[in-house]
Amino acid sequence: MGVSKAALRNLPIDQRMELMAAANKPQVVHVVPASADIRRVLFHPRAGYFPADGGMYWPMDDFTFRRIQDGDVIVADKQPEEQHEQPHHEKRAGRGGASGGSG
């Protein structure tokens, strides 16, 4: 979480809620329908129908993951945070190991 409880303690409730909402923004992904038929009939429960052309941003939820797996929508671009997280985790997992303990 990006906001500590101590930092929120003396703030009015409205300000607390705004800070917590800003710190916990849902991740979104830009998707494009795979066909004209999909564009016409598929809609996201929270984001709505696709526009007449192009794609739209959908929240990264179970509905979106399922539509990507089914091939109904195609991911146009991902958030930069998602692209940088995976190499970061690989580097951390690669450190240490048996070669470092020859003392």
Stockholm file with secondary structure:
# STOCKHOLM 1.0

chainA/1-103         MGVSKAALRNLPIDQRMELMAAANKPQVVHVVPASADIRRVLFHPRAGYFPADGGMYWPMDDFTFRRIQDGDVIVADKQPEEQHEQPHHEKRAGRGGASGGSG
#=GR chainA/1-103 SS CCSCHHHHTTSCHHHHHHHHHHHTCCCEEEEEESSHHHHHHCEETTTEECCSSSCEEEESSHHHHHHHHHTSEEEEECCHHHHHHHHHHHHHHHSSSGGGCCC
#=GC SS_cons         CCSCHHHHTTSCHHHHHHHHHHHTCCCEEEEEESSHHHHHHCEETTTEECCSSSCEEEESSHHHHHHHHHTSEEEEECCHHHHHHHHHHHHHHHSSSGGGCCC
//
